[in-house]
Amino acid sequence: MIRQRQHPAATQRTTRLEAFTDGVFAIAATLLVLDLTTHSLGKVDSDTQMWNALGGMYELFINFAISFALLCLLWIVHVRQFEHIARVDSMMLWLNNARLLFIVLVPFATGLMTEYEDYYAGRLAMPVTFFLAILFSWVQWQWAVGHREIMLPDMSAADAAAYGRGSLSALLISGMVVILSPWIGSAAFLLFLLDGVFTRVLHGKGD
């Protein structure tokens, strides 16, 4: 049987890309809990010791919650992007794969930050991983905007540009988190609470 070769400039529907991406996000979010389940509470002989042991895991719980929340944020961005993106090409597929490369590294980076937070590299692991995932998400949207006639047929040029400016918010914040995390650790992620404000400001900047 002769295999039909697809033209490099051809596009395809987003169904399989979305299904694969959803699966990767779900697996990454699930693997986050492994740091909690593999952590030993040590010898526990009373309720007081149990509560003390759980309290000693506070860093694990905090980093788990931060990573899970940011994964959810990135997944929501993915869902919103593909409410508008109708078709994808090979470049879009590879940009999405690059984003997923860092999504699957989130559990590992979270574990490094928890276990080695006393070290500069340990404190940077999780922020840098999220920054790169957000960066590729933003670049992916910019690629779609550059091929708007095919990929964003129902979106005007002005709306596409405004959406792009709004999505820049998370990228700027994640950059600031990378800069601050070596000094204040996980607390730097509190900057993401400002995402809504930055998004509205950047979204309306071009109006």
N, C-alpha and C positions, 0 to 999 in steps of 0.2 A: 504494500500500500504506500502510495506516495504521500508524504506529509506536506501539507500546505504551509508555506512559510508566510508569516505575517510581515507586512511592510513595516519598517522601523518607525514610520510616522503615524501608524494606525493607532486608533484609540479603542477602548473597550469599556463596557459598563462597570460600575463600581461594586457590584454585589459581592464578588469574591474577595476583593480587597477589604471591604468593610467586615465581612465575616472573619477573615484571617486576623484583622486588627483587633476586633472585639475579643477573639479567643486569646490573643497574646496579652491584652490588658487584663483579662480575667485570670489568666495563669499567674501573671506577675503579682496581681493583688493578693491572690491566694498564697503564693510563696512567701509573702511578707510575714505571715503568721508563724513560719518555721522558727524564727528567732525566739518567739515566745514559747512554743511547744518544746523546743530542745533545751531550754534553759532549766537547770536544776535548782529546785528550791532548797536543797540541802536537807538536813535532818529537821523534821517538824514533829513536835510532840504536843503542841497545844495550839489553840486558836490564836493566841498572841504571837507565837512564833510564825504561824501561817501568815498573819497580817503583816508582820515585820518582813518576812521573806518577799511577799508581794510588793510591799512598799519599796524594797530594794531593787525592784525591777522597773522603777519609774522611768528610767531612761529608755528602756526597751519599749515601754508603752507609749511614751511621747514620740519617739522616732517612728514607731509603727503607725501611729495616728497621723503624723505629718505626711509620711510617704503614701499612706492610703488616700488621704485627702487630696494630695497633689496628683496621684494617679487618676482619681475621679475627675479632677479638674481637667487634666489632659484628655481623658476619654470624652468628657463633655465637649471640649473644643473639637475633637475629632468628629463627634456626632453632628455638631453644628456646621462644620465645614462641609460634610458630605450631605447635608440637607440642600446644599447649593451646587456642589460638584456633580455633574451628570455623567461625565466620561473621564477616563484617565489614559495617559500614554505610558510608555516604558519609563520615562524619567520620573513621572509621578509615582510609579510603583517603587522605584529604587529610593526615592526620597522618603516614602512611607516606610520602607524597610529600614532605612537609616534611623528614622525615629524609633522604630520598634527595637532596634539594637540596644538603644539606651533604656527603653522601657523594661526590657528583660533584665537589665543590669541593676534596676532599682533595688530588688531585695538584697543583692550582694553589697551594693553601696550603702544601704541602710544598716546592714550588719557591721560594716567597717566603721561607720560613724559612731555606732553604739559602743563597739568594743575598743576602738582606738581613738576616742575623742580627745585624748590627751596629746595626740600628735597632729601636726599641721595637715599631713596628707589624709589622715582619718577624718578630720573635720571638713575637708574639701570634697570627699568622695561623693556624698549624696548631693550637695549643691551643684557640683559640676555635671553629674549625671542628669539631673533635672534640667539644667541649663541647656545641655546639648539636645535633649529630647524636645524641649520647647523651641530651640533654634530650628531644628529640622521641621517641626510643625509649622513654624512661621514661613520658612523657605518654601515648603510645600504649597502653602496658600499663595505666596508670591508667584510661584510657577503657574498655578491655576489662573491667577489674574492676568499673567502674561499671555495666556491662551484662552482668554475669556470667551471668545466666540464659540469655541468647541466645548470647553469644560464648565463654563458658567453661563449658559445660554439665557437663563432667566434673570440674570443679575445685571443691572446697569453698571457702567464704568465707575460712576460716582459712588454707588453703594459698595462695589467691590473694593474700591480704594479706602472708603471709610471703615469697612470691616477689617481691612489690613492694618489700618492705623490703630484700631481698637485692639487687635490681637497682639500688637507690639507691646502692649502693657505687660503681659506675663513675661515676655523676653527681657524687658528692661528690669523688672523686679527680680527675676532670677539672676541677672547679672549682678545686681546689688547684693543679693544673698551670697553669691560666690565671694564677693569682696569682703563682706562682713563676717561670714561664718568662721574664718580662722580666729577671729577675736571674740565672738559671742556665741559660737556654736549653733545649736538648733534654734535658738531664739531669733536668729536672722530670718527664719522662715515666716515669722509673724508679719513680715513685710507684705506677704501675699494677701493679707487682710485689706490692703489698699488697692487690690487689683480692680475692684468695681469702680473706684474713683478714677484711677488712671485710665481705665477703659473708656469711661464716659468723656473724659477730657480729650483723649487722643481721637476718639470716634468723631467728636464734634469739631476738632481742630481745623478741618478742611472746609467746614460749612461757611 
